[in-house]
Amino acid sequence: MKIHEYQAKELLRKAGVAVPRCLVARTPDEAKAAYQQLGGSIAVVKAQIHAGGRGKGTVKGNDKQRGVQLVKSADEAALVAKNLIGQELVTIQTGPEGRIVNQVLVEEGCDIGRELYLGIVVDRASYGPVLMVSSEGGVNIEEVAEKTPELIFKERFDPAYGLQSYQVRKLCEKLGITGASVRSAESFMKGLCKFFVQSDCSLAEINPLVVTKSGELIALDAKMTFDDNAMFRHKDLLELRDLNEEEPLEIKAANAGLSYVKLDGNIGCLVNGAGLAMSTMDLIKLHGGEPANFLDVGGGANEAQVTEAFRILLSDKNVKAVLVNIFGGIMRCTTIANAVVAAYKSVGFNVPLVVRLEGTEVAEGRKILAESGAAIISAEGLTDAAKKVVASVSA
């Protein structure tokens, strides 16, 4: 689950992590009032969407309107807010369609000395969180990792004990942080690591992390992602979810108990099991196709769920064919075959449907499909299924 920058900064403030003073605004008048309330000579107005690259992003149809702009008066803050709110902002992460800006963040100006990068993720190799820092703050960290990985420094820490002081000192030495700034860095890094663990984050990214000219470390930006599976422990965080920023089909799938992620291809996939779903997508690409989604119906899907899964797949205008790939372990192939036939008759297909069944009661399941009268293309194996579905799109 993602949240907005203004929400992340409020959480960090409550956790004792230094952030600039800022106020969220949903109208130009609110932006004007926010500037006046902050009381400084300059401020920054930032579009609030669930995507990075806002500083270089532009409003669709108006390349002069950036997603992040410096303002020097209340009237200027109101004008920038007017030009952003309700508009589609296109960034490197949104794709050409952009995202609608529903609110902006008005933030006080900061006396920037240096810009650094700081991020925390879960490291699957060491089964725990890892803190990453770099002297290359305020830029695309993916480019830094690709071109100059030696500029990224990492410290893994035990979630039970948190980041230790000696680890902070090591990172400060590598970043060239000295003097009183080391004490500020210790408070900042330890506080953020503690928040990361206690809040079940999967990502916490501060880019840029600013060292002010007075030597204090402040989060000038904040990007947070939380583990969906842990949200039952954090009802307060769940309330921060902005459904307007999420893919409608993914919301619909989640409400039906399905694991669905929309992609950019044209071959819909309906599979039971996350690993099998990933393998299916890989084979589709291997044989020249592009998957339109990841969809795992799980091991206990019923007819209603399979029918809803087909509705979700077919509501994607890009889908030109569908591949059903089921391994009957917990789920019997006869159950899924009956569900596929029922869904086929209920939903109505206007694209090719390829079905590969294997496992428990596979012979009976294939017979059900063959005798259904539905225009279903049967496949004997996963490779055969991938080839047939890719060919059906090309035909």
Backbone torsions as a table, in degrees:
resi	resn	phi	psi	omega
1	MET	NA	128.0	178.5
2	LYS	-98.6	156.0	174.3
3	ILE	-132.8	168.9	-179.9
4	HIS	-79.4	162.4	178.4
5	GLU	-57.9	-44.5	-177.0
6	TYR	-64.6	-32.8	177.4
7	GLN	-71.8	-41.4	179.1
8	ALA	-62.3	-41.2	-178.5
9	LYS	-68.3	-34.4	176.6
10	GLU	-66.1	-39.9	176.9
11	LEU	-64.5	-42.2	179.4
12	LEU	-65.0	-39.9	178.9
13	ARG	-60.0	-44.3	178.9
14	LYS	-65.7	-26.8	179.9
15	ALA	-86.4	1.5	178.3
16	GLY	84.8	14.5	178.3
17	VAL	-94.5	131.6	-172.7
18	ALA	-68.4	126.3	174.8
19	VAL	-137.4	156.2	177.3
20	PRO	-69.2	159.7	173.4
21	ARG	-70.3	136.9	-177.1
22	CYS	-157.7	157.3	179.6
23	LEU	-138.6	141.7	178.5
24	VAL	-88.3	144.4	-180.0
25	ALA	-135.3	138.0	-179.3
26	ARG	-114.7	-0.5	174.8
27	THR	-141.5	160.5	175.9
28	PRO	-58.7	-37.5	179.6
29	ASP	-64.6	-38.4	177.6
30	GLU	-66.6	-35.7	177.4
31	ALA	-66.1	-40.5	177.7
32	LYS	-62.6	-45.4	179.7
33	ALA	-65.4	-35.2	179.4
34	ALA	-65.1	-43.4	177.8
35	TYR	-59.3	-45.1	-179.1
36	GLN	-65.3	-37.5	-179.4
37	GLN	-69.0	-36.8	178.6
38	LEU	-66.5	-34.2	169.8
39	GLY	76.5	11.2	179.1
40	GLY	-93.5	-180.0	179.3
41	SER	-88.4	-20.5	176.4
42	ILE	-138.3	158.1	175.9
43	ALA	-151.8	171.2	177.7
44	VAL	-123.2	132.4	176.2
45	VAL	-105.1	122.1	-174.5
46	LYS	-121.5	126.7	173.8
47	ALA	-64.0	139.9	-179.4
48	GLN	-108.9	100.5	173.9
49	ILE	-137.6	162.5	179.0
50	HIS	-85.2	66.5	178.4
51	ALA	-161.7	147.5	176.6
52	GLY	-87.7	176.7	179.2
53	GLY	77.1	22.0	-176.1
54	ARG	-67.0	-32.6	-178.7
55	GLY	-61.4	-35.0	178.4
56	LYS	-97.8	-8.1	-179.9
57	GLY	-71.5	155.6	-179.0
58	THR	-132.3	154.6	175.7
59	VAL	-68.7	134.6	179.8
60	LYS	-58.9	125.6	179.9
61	GLY	87.0	-1.6	179.6
62	ASN	-147.2	87.8	-175.4
63	ASP	-66.4	-13.3	-179.4
64	LYS	-82.7	-16.8	-179.0
65	GLN	-92.8	104.8	179.5
66	ARG	-85.8	161.6	-179.9
67	GLY	-76.7	-18.9	177.1
68	VAL	-132.3	123.1	-176.3
69	GLN	-137.8	141.4	176.2
70	LEU	-83.5	134.3	179.0
71	VAL	-128.0	152.2	-175.5
72	LYS	-123.7	10.5	176.3
73	SER	-156.9	162.3	179.0
74	ALA	-64.4	-39.0	179.9
75	ASP	-66.1	-36.7	177.9
76	GLU	-67.4	-37.5	177.1
77	ALA	-62.3	-41.3	179.0
78	ALA	-65.3	-39.7	-179.2
79	LEU	-66.2	-44.9	178.6
80	VAL	-62.4	-42.9	178.5
81	ALA	-61.0	-40.4	178.9
82	LYS	-61.6	-38.4	-178.4
83	ASN	-77.9	-11.9	-179.1
84	LEU	-105.8	-46.2	-173.9
85	ILE	-65.6	128.3	-178.9
86	GLY	87.4	-4.1	-179.6
87	GLN	-100.1	161.9	177.4
88	GLU	-92.8	120.8	179.1
89	LEU	-98.3	127.2	-179.3
90	VAL	-106.3	121.7	177.7
91	THR	-127.4	177.6	179.7
92	ILE	-63.2	-20.8	-177.6
93	GLN	-102.3	-12.1	-178.4
94	THR	-88.8	-21.3	-170.2
95	GLY	81.8	174.5	-175.5
96	PRO	-65.3	-20.3	-178.8
97	GLU	-74.1	-24.9	177.4
98	GLY	73.4	-178.4	177.1
99	ARG	-132.7	140.9	179.4
100	ILE	-74.9	132.2	178.3
101	VAL	-89.2	118.8	-179.9
102	ASN	-103.7	-16.2	177.3
103	GLN	-156.3	159.9	177.0
104	VAL	-125.5	160.0	175.5
105	LEU	-109.9	125.9	175.7
106	VAL	-103.3	117.8	-171.2
107	GLU	-125.0	141.4	-179.9
108	GLU	-63.6	152.0	177.4
109	GLY	-66.7	154.4	-176.2
110	CYS	-126.6	137.2	179.4
111	ASP	-83.6	85.3	-170.6
112	ILE	-78.2	127.0	172.6
113	GLY	-98.3	-50.8	177.9
114	ARG	-141.1	155.4	174.8
115	GLU	-117.8	124.7	-180.0
116	LEU	-119.6	174.2	174.6
117	TYR	-120.1	140.9	174.0
118	LEU	-143.0	134.3	177.6
119	GLY	-148.3	149.8	175.4
120	ILE	-128.0	130.4	176.0
121	VAL	-136.0	169.0	173.6
122	VAL	-88.1	121.4	-178.9
123	ASP	-92.7	110.2	-176.6
124	ARG	-67.8	-26.4	-178.8
125	ALA	-68.7	-37.7	-178.6
126	SER	-105.7	5.4	176.2
127	TYR	57.9	41.3	179.5
128	GLY	-170.3	178.6	-178.6
129	PRO	-77.4	151.6	177.4
130	VAL	-133.9	133.8	176.6
131	LEU	-95.6	128.3	179.8
132	MET	-118.6	136.9	176.0
133	VAL	-134.3	158.3	177.6
134	SER	-153.5	150.3	175.3
135	SER	-74.9	-12.3	-176.8
136	GLU	-93.0	67.1	179.4
137	GLY	-84.8	159.4	177.0
138	GLY	77.4	7.3	179.0
139	VAL	-125.3	177.2	178.9
140	ASN	-69.6	106.5	-174.3
141	ILE	-67.0	-24.4	177.5
142	GLU	-63.5	-37.1	177.8
143	GLU	-68.5	-38.7	177.4
144	VAL	-61.8	-45.2	-179.1
145	ALA	-62.8	-33.8	-177.8
146	GLU	-79.8	-43.3	-172.2
147	LYS	-94.7	-35.7	-178.4
148	THR	-136.7	64.9	-177.4
149	PRO	-62.0	-20.2	179.5
150	GLU	-68.1	-11.8	179.2
151	LEU	-90.5	2.2	176.9
152	ILE	-108.2	125.1	-177.8
153	PHE	-114.7	139.9	-172.9
154	LYS	-126.0	145.4	172.4
155	GLU	-138.2	115.9	174.9
156	ARG	-82.5	142.7	-178.8
157	PHE	-135.8	152.5	-179.7
158	ASP	-77.5	123.9	-178.2
159	PRO	-63.6	-23.3	-179.8
160	ALA	-76.6	-30.1	-176.1
161	TYR	-110.9	-15.9	178.5
162	GLY	78.8	179.1	178.6
163	LEU	-68.8	135.2	-177.4
164	GLN	-95.7	157.3	-176.5
165	SER	-59.8	-39.3	-178.8
166	TYR	-64.8	-30.6	178.1
167	GLN	-70.2	-38.4	176.7
168	VAL	-61.7	-44.0	-178.7
169	ARG	-63.6	-38.5	177.2
170	LYS	-60.8	-45.4	-178.8
171	LEU	-67.8	-38.9	179.0
172	CYS	-62.4	-40.2	179.2
173	GLU	-62.2	-42.0	-179.4
174	LYS	-69.9	-28.6	-179.7
175	LEU	-90.3	-8.1	-177.9
176	GLY	76.7	26.9	177.2
177	ILE	-89.5	125.9	-176.1
178	THR	-133.8	173.7	173.8
179	GLY	60.8	-140.4	-177.3
180	ALA	-63.9	-22.2	-179.7
181	SER	-65.1	-24.3	178.5
182	VAL	-65.1	-40.5	178.5
183	ARG	-65.3	-38.7	177.2
184	SER	-65.9	-40.4	179.1
185	ALA	-63.7	-38.9	-179.8
186	GLU	-64.1	-44.6	178.6
187	SER	-63.5	-43.2	-177.3
188	PHE	-66.9	-52.7	-174.9
189	MET	-66.5	-43.4	179.3
190	LYS	-64.6	-42.1	-179.7
191	GLY	-63.6	-40.8	-179.9
192	LEU	-68.5	-41.1	179.0
193	CYS	-63.8	-39.4	178.0
194	LYS	-64.7	-43.5	178.2
195	PHE	-62.0	-42.6	-179.5
196	PHE	-55.4	-47.3	-177.4
197	VAL	-71.3	-48.3	-175.2
198	GLN	-66.0	-27.0	-177.0
199	SER	-98.1	4.5	-179.2
200	ASP	55.5	48.9	177.0
201	CYS	-75.5	152.3	168.1
202	SER	-108.2	-17.6	176.3
203	LEU	-153.7	135.2	169.4
204	ALA	-137.0	116.8	-174.8
205	GLU	-128.6	127.1	176.7
206	ILE	-116.6	107.1	-176.6
207	ASN	-148.6	100.4	11.7
208	PRO	-94.0	151.5	164.6
209	LEU	-92.6	117.8	-172.5
210	VAL	-98.8	136.1	166.1
211	VAL	-101.5	113.4	-178.0
212	THR	-71.4	168.0	180.0
213	LYS	-66.9	-18.4	175.3
214	SER	-88.9	-2.2	174.5
215	GLY	96.8	6.2	-179.6
216	GLU	-90.8	145.6	175.8
217	LEU	-95.6	128.8	-177.2
218	ILE	-136.2	140.3	177.3
219	ALA	-81.2	103.9	-179.8
220	LEU	-80.4	-20.6	174.0
221	ASP	-140.9	160.7	179.3
222	ALA	-153.1	123.1	178.4
223	LYS	-121.8	124.1	-176.4
224	MET	-127.6	137.4	171.8
225	THR	-132.0	135.9	-176.9
226	PHE	-114.4	152.3	179.2
227	ASP	-71.1	115.2	-179.8
228	ASP	-56.0	-36.1	-176.1
229	ASN	-70.6	-12.0	-179.0
230	ALA	-104.8	2.0	-173.7
231	MET	-68.9	-15.7	175.3
232	PHE	-64.9	-19.4	178.0
233	ARG	-90.2	-9.1	-172.8
234	HIS	-134.3	70.6	-179.5
235	LYS	-61.7	-31.2	179.8
236	ASP	-67.0	-37.1	178.6
237	LEU	-72.0	-36.4	-178.9
238	LEU	-60.8	-29.5	179.0
239	GLU	-68.5	-16.2	-179.5
240	LEU	-84.0	-5.9	-177.6
241	ARG	-63.4	131.2	179.0
242	ASP	-110.5	101.3	-177.0
243	LEU	-67.1	-21.6	177.8
244	ASN	-65.8	-20.6	-178.4
245	GLU	-93.7	-1.9	-175.1
246	GLU	-107.7	155.4	178.5
247	GLU	-66.0	121.6	-177.5
248	PRO	-55.4	-38.1	-179.4
249	LEU	-66.7	-33.0	178.8
250	GLU	-69.7	-37.0	176.5
251	ILE	-65.3	-44.2	179.7
252	LYS	-61.7	-41.5	179.5
253	ALA	-65.4	-43.0	-179.9
254	ALA	-61.6	-39.1	178.8
255	ASN	-66.4	-22.7	178.8
256	ALA	-94.1	3.1	179.4
257	GLY	79.6	25.4	-178.4
258	LEU	-112.1	146.8	175.2
259	SER	-97.0	110.6	-172.8
260	TYR	-136.2	133.5	173.6
261	VAL	-131.8	123.7	-179.4
262	LYS	-77.6	136.9	177.3
263	LEU	-123.6	-173.3	-172.1
264	ASP	-99.4	0.8	-175.7
265	GLY	-82.5	-165.7	-177.2
266	ASN	-127.6	10.0	177.0
267	ILE	-114.5	111.3	179.0
268	GLY	-73.7	142.1	-178.2
269	CYS	-123.8	130.6	174.1
270	LEU	-126.0	111.9	-170.4
271	VAL	-137.5	153.6	173.4
272	ASN	-108.4	115.3	-179.1
273	GLY	109.6	128.2	-175.9
274	ALA	-64.1	-42.0	-179.6
275	GLY	-63.9	-42.9	178.4
276	LEU	-66.0	-35.9	178.1
277	ALA	-63.4	-42.1	178.8
278	MET	-65.4	-42.2	178.6
279	SER	-63.2	-39.6	178.4
280	THR	-61.2	-45.3	178.9
281	MET	-62.9	-40.6	179.5
282	ASP	-62.0	-43.2	-178.3
283	LEU	-69.9	-34.3	175.9
284	ILE	-60.5	-45.1	179.2
285	LYS	-67.5	-37.7	-179.9
286	LEU	-59.1	-35.4	-177.2
287	HIS	-98.0	19.3	169.9
288	GLY	94.7	6.4	179.4
289	GLY	-102.6	176.6	178.7
290	GLU	-132.6	117.6	179.3
291	PRO	-66.8	141.6	-179.8
292	ALA	-92.2	-10.5	-176.4
293	ASN	-169.5	165.3	161.9
294	PHE	-108.0	125.5	178.0
295	LEU	-142.4	115.3	178.8
296	ASP	-113.1	112.8	179.8
297	VAL	-84.6	-6.0	178.1
298	GLY	81.1	-179.6	-175.5
299	GLY	-87.5	-10.8	-176.3
300	GLY	-124.5	29.8	-177.3
301	ALA	-64.6	141.8	177.6
302	ASN	-107.5	-179.3	-176.5
303	GLU	-60.0	-40.3	-178.6
304	ALA	-64.0	-40.0	-179.7
305	GLN	-68.9	-41.3	178.8
306	VAL	-64.1	-41.0	177.6
307	THR	-61.6	-44.4	178.7
308	GLU	-65.5	-36.2	177.9
309	ALA	-61.3	-43.4	177.8
310	PHE	-64.4	-39.6	178.8
311	ARG	-61.2	-41.7	179.9
312	ILE	-65.2	-45.3	-179.9
313	LEU	-60.2	-46.8	-174.2
314	LEU	-77.2	-15.3	176.8
315	SER	-77.8	-11.2	173.5
316	ASP	-80.7	113.4	-174.9
317	LYS	-63.2	-19.5	-178.6
318	ASN	-80.1	-16.3	-175.3
319	VAL	-71.7	121.9	179.8
320	LYS	-111.3	-8.3	177.1
321	ALA	-164.4	158.8	-179.2
322	VAL	-128.8	135.4	175.3
323	LEU	-114.7	121.0	173.6
324	VAL	-101.9	120.5	-177.4
325	ASN	-127.2	106.4	-173.5
326	ILE	-123.1	129.2	169.1
327	PHE	-107.8	113.8	-176.2
328	GLY	-80.8	97.1	173.5
329	GLY	-108.2	-86.2	172.2
330	ILE	-64.9	-43.9	178.5
331	MET	-85.9	132.0	177.9
332	ARG	-81.5	144.4	179.9
333	CYS	-62.9	-30.2	177.6
334	THR	-65.2	-37.7	178.9
335	THR	-63.4	-46.8	-178.1
336	ILE	-71.3	-34.0	179.1
337	ALA	-64.1	-45.6	177.5
338	ASN	-62.6	-37.7	179.6
339	ALA	-68.1	-40.1	178.9
340	VAL	-63.6	-45.1	179.9
341	VAL	-63.1	-44.8	179.8
342	ALA	-63.4	-41.9	180.0
343	ALA	-67.3	-37.7	179.1
344	TYR	-59.6	-44.6	-178.7
345	LYS	-73.0	-32.7	-176.6
346	SER	-78.0	-45.0	-174.2
347	VAL	-83.4	-43.3	-176.2
348	GLY	83.6	117.4	-175.7
349	PHE	-103.7	137.9	172.6
350	ASN	-122.9	14.6	176.5
351	VAL	-132.1	158.3	178.2
352	PRO	-60.7	143.8	178.7
353	LEU	-123.7	118.1	177.6
354	VAL	-108.6	130.7	-178.5
355	VAL	-125.3	128.6	173.9
356	ARG	-120.5	120.9	177.8
357	LEU	-115.9	144.1	174.8
358	GLU	-154.0	147.6	175.8
359	GLY	114.7	-149.0	-174.2
360	THR	-60.3	126.1	178.4
361	GLU	59.3	38.5	-177.2
362	VAL	-67.8	-39.2	-178.7
363	ALA	-62.8	-43.1	179.1
364	GLU	-65.6	-38.5	179.5
365	GLY	-64.5	-43.0	179.2
366	ARG	-64.7	-35.8	178.7
367	LYS	-64.6	-40.3	178.1
368	ILE	-60.2	-43.1	179.9
369	LEU	-66.1	-42.9	-176.7
370	ALA	-65.7	-34.2	-176.6
371	GLU	-93.4	2.6	-174.7
372	SER	-75.3	-24.6	-175.9
373	GLY	83.5	-1.7	178.7
374	ALA	-81.8	150.5	179.8
375	ALA	-79.8	75.7	-177.3
376	ILE	-111.2	130.7	176.5
377	ILE	-92.1	113.9	-178.9
378	SER	-85.3	146.3	178.5
379	ALA	-127.9	144.2	-175.9
380	GLU	-88.5	-25.0	-179.2
381	GLY	-150.0	174.6	-176.3
382	LEU	-66.7	-41.5	178.2
383	THR	-63.8	-43.4	177.9
384	ASP	-60.3	-41.6	-179.6
385	ALA	-64.1	-43.9	-179.8
386	ALA	-63.0	-43.9	180.0
387	LYS	-62.5	-43.2	-176.5
388	LYS	-68.0	-40.1	-178.5
389	VAL	-70.7	-37.0	176.9
390	VAL	-66.1	-40.3	179.0
391	ALA	-65.4	-35.8	-178.2
392	SER	-66.7	-30.8	177.5
393	VAL	-73.9	-36.5	-177.2
394	SER	-77.2	-20.9	-174.8
395	ALA	-65.9	NA	NA
